[in-house]
């Protein structure tokens, strides 16, 4: 609850050359032209400077404002906008099958203490933890459960880009020792969704917002998983693992993608309900 435009370039072409003029006229013309160029040049320099202030700073301020706005959504919008009661996953299942997820529990918003395995906590530490929001969903058949999280960080754009680069270069999102923990809500079909029940997961570090989006999925019957598989691998057509065959990679990735899309829409239009 991450991720990745330049200004137009104006080039001045060579002036067209016209036929010869009388020498005196050419001298006067050059003098006039030189004066005009001086005035025009000063105007262009001043205009360029003003333009860079107006366009450049405005753009930077706009980006900074959007970044700050996105980072404040955890306390500025209703939970139903970040974690809708029902999420439609058109084409999100194996083979392009449709999915529908129903929210069964929302964790109290909190810090990150105890929310992640120690190594993942250490990996995320450089960007800090402002707030952690989590919700657990189940599929239409209540066969699977998936916890999706929005980690709101303290990191600036540089820190978030650095973390995203590290995840990409070192393949951290595919390491099973960096799996997020689930939220096992008592009295729900996810009550037995513990650490050993984690089957597939995904982690996405956003760079245009101080947010890390993740999801982790498993079976609703509480069965343990000896070899969990990252969603990216579990969704490959030739994968024959249990999480892959059950479509648990699709559960994690599909739900995380849609929660992220809703988050981005809310960030740009906080008062509108994302579809």
Buried (B, 14 or more C-beta within 10 A) or exposed (E): BBBEEEEEEEEEEEEEEEEEEEEEEEEEEEEEEEEEEEEEEEEEEEEEEEEEEEEEEEEEEEEEEBBEBBBBBBEEBEBEBBBBEEBEBEEBBBEEEEBBBBBBBBBEBEEBEEBBBEEBBEBBEBBBBBBBBBBBBBBEEBBBBBBBBBBBBEBBBEBBBBBBEBBEEEEBBBBEEBBBBBBBBEEBBBBBBBEEBBBBBBBBBBBBBBBBBBBBBBBBEBEEBEEBBBBBBBBEEEBEBBBBEBBBBBBBBBBBBBBBEBBBBBBEEBEEEBE
